[in-house]
Structure formats: C-alpha cells, structure tokens
Amino acid sequence: MLIEWLADWTELLADAARTEDEAWSCVERLCRRGRAIGRFVQLWNDPFDRGAAIQLAASERFDWPLPATDMDPGDLMHHILTWENQHPGA
C-alpha cells in the first residue's frame, strides 16, 4: 500500500516539476516521508513503542490525527495515506 502510494505521488511530482533537479528533490522528500510513515505504523503497533511513535510523529510534523486506540496496521496505513492524499503538502 505504501509503495503504491509512493509510486503514484512520484509520477505526479515528476510530471509537475520544472526541472529534473526539482523532481529529484521532491521525490527525495516524499521517500523520507514514506519511510517515516512506515516506521510510525510499525512503532504504533507495538504498545511498548507508542511513545516512540508519538515522538516520531512530532519530530516529522505529521499533521494527521493520531489513532485513539489500537488499529490493524493495514487499516492504520490506509487511514494515514488517505489523510495524506486529502491534505497534500500539509
């Protein structure tokens, strides 16, 4: 799910970029965000690592709402990526 999301946004960003350097810069930022989202989901799903997940969300300035309870990792990823798609650049 995350890889598909990254691929879709990579295509959009590359098409919208004015130069190749600008495209690579955008894609690098997107990949960093994708890695951080993946790490957040991984941390959140271990109750002992929730504090680390919250710290990561704060340090990465994630704007999406944190889950209020336990969530299936796939559902959590879907929720986050849907929010990201609805709030690009947030």
Secondary structure, 3 states (H helix, E strand, C coil): CHHHHHHHHHHHHHHHCCCHHHHHHHHHHHHHHHHHHHHHHHHHCCHHHHHHHHHHHHHCCCCCCCCCCCCCHHHHHHHHHHHHHHCCCC
